[in-house]
């Protein structure tokens, strides 16, 4: 069961990815990732990570960058 706080983080991550990739938010879901979102390629992922750090104040090292490749993974990083 997803609690309200986790749902809010997922929504924030989906909105952030939609804006960053310039795609409709409705095209994304909690399980969207680099594997199933065509516009989310490796170069866009680096852009996402840089902007994510600025937006949410999260420091991302290479381990996090390589593992935070989905909406759920990014949402889990939101403070």
Contact map, one row per residue, 1 for C-alpha under 8 A:
1110000000000000000000000000000000000000000000000000000000000000000000000000000
1111011000000000000000000000000000000000000000000000000000000000000000000000000
1111111000000000000000000000000000000000000000000000000000000000000000000000000
0111111100000000000000000000000000000000000000000000000000000000000000000000000
0011111110000000000000000000000000000000000000000000000000000000000000000000000
0111111111000000000000000000000000000000000000000000000000000000000000000011000
0111111111100000000000000000000000000000000000000000000000000000000000000000000
0001111111110000000000000000000000000000000000000000000000000000000000000000000
0000111111111000000000000000000000000000000000000000000000000000000000000011010
0000011111111100000000000000010000000000000000000000000000000000000000110010000
0000001111111110000000000000000000000000000000000000000000000000000000000000000
0000000111111111000000000000000000000000000000000000000000000000000000000010000
0000000011111111100000000000000000000000000000000000000000000000000000110110000
0000000001111111110000001001110000000000000000000000000000000000000000100000000
0000000000111111111000001000000000000000000000000000000000000000000000000000000
0000000000011111111100000000000000000000000000000001000000000000000000000000000
0000000000001111111110000000000000000000000000010000000000000000000000100000000
0000000000000111111111111001000000000000000000000000000000000000000000000000000
0000000000000011111111111000000000000000000000000000000000000000000000000000000
0000000000000001111111100000000000000000000000010000000000000000000000000000000
0000000000000000111111100000000000000011000100000000000000000000000000000000000
0000000000000000011111110000000000000000000000000000000000000000000000000000000
0000000000000000011111111010000000000000000000000000000000000000000000000000000
0000000000000000011001111111000000000000000000000000000000000000000000000000000
0000000000000110011000111111000000000000000000000000000000000000000000000000000
0000000000000000000000011111100000000000000000000000000000000000000000000000000
0000000000000000000000111111100000000000000000000000000000000000000000000000000
0000000000000100010000011111111100001000000000000000000000000000000000000000000
0000000000000100000000000111111100000000000000000000000000000000000000100000000
0000000001000100000000000001111100000000000000000000000000000000000000110000000
0000000000000000000000000001111110000000000000000000000000000000000001110000000
0000000000000000000000000001111111111000000000000000000000000000000001100000000
0000000000000000000000000000001111111001000000000000000000000000000011100000000
0000000000000000000000000000000111111101110010000000000000000000000011000000000
0000000000000000000000000000000111111100000000000000000000000000000000000000000
0000000000000000000000000000000111111100000000000000000000000000000000000000000
0000000000000000000000000001000111111111000000000000000000000000000000000000000
0000000000000000000000000000000001111111100000000000000000000000000000000000000
0000000000000000000010000000000000001111100100000000000000000000000000000000000
0000000000000000000010000000000011001111110110000000000000000000000000000000000
0000000000000000000000000000000001000111111110000000000000000000000000000000000
0000000000000000000000000000000001000001111111000000000000000000000000000000000
0000000000000000000000000000000000000000111111100000000000000000000000000000000
0000000000000000000010000000000000000011111111110000000000000000000000000000000
0000000000000000000000000000000001000001111111111000000000000000000010000000000
0000000000000000000000000000000000000000011111111100000000000000100000000000000
0000000000000000000000000000000000000000001111111110000000000000000000000000000
0000000000000000100100000000000000000000000111111111000000000000000000000000000
0000000000000000000000000000000000000000000011111111100000010000100000000000000
0000000000000000000000000000000000000000000001111111110000000000000000000000000
0000000000000000000000000000000000000000000000111111111000000000000000000000000
0000000000000001000000000000000000000000000000011111111111000000000000000000000
0000000000000000000000000000000000000000000000001111111111110000000000000000000
0000000000000000000000000000000000000000000000000111111111000000000000000000000
0000000000000000000000000000000000000000000000000011111110000000000000000000000
0000000000000000000000000000000000000000000000000001111111000000000000000000011
0000000000000000000000000000000000000000000000000001111111100000000000000000000
0000000000000000000000000000000000000000000000000001110111110000000000000000111
0000000000000000000000000000000000000000000000000000100011111000000000000000000
0000000000000000000000000000000000000000000000001000100001111111100000000000000
0000000000000000000000000000000000000000000000000000000000111111100000000000000
0000000000000000000000000000000000000000000000000000000000011111110000000000000
0000000000000000000000000000000000000000000000000000000000011111111000000000000
0000000000000000000000000000000000000000000000000000000000011111111100000000000
0000000000000000000000000000000000000000000001001000000000011111111110000000000
0000000000000000000000000000000000000000000000000000000000000111111110000000000
0000000000000000000000000000000000000000000000000000000000000011111110001000000
0000000000000000000000000000000000000000000000000000000000000001111111001100000
0000000000000000000000000000000011000000000010000000000000000000111111101100000
0000000000000000000000000000001111000000000000000000000000000000000111111100000
0000000001001100100000000000111110000000000000000000000000000000000011111110000
0000000001001000000000000000011000000000000000000000000000000000000001111111000
0000000000000000000000000000000000000000000000000000000000000000001111111111100
0000000000001000000000000000000000000000000000000000000000000000000111111111110
0000010011011000000000000000000000000000000000000000000000000000000000111111110
0000010010000000000000000000000000000000000000000000000000000000000000011111110
0000000000000000000000000000000000000000000000000000000001000000000000001111111
0000000010000000000000000000000000000000000000000000000101000000000000000111111
0000000000000000000000000000000000000000000000000000000101000000000000000000111
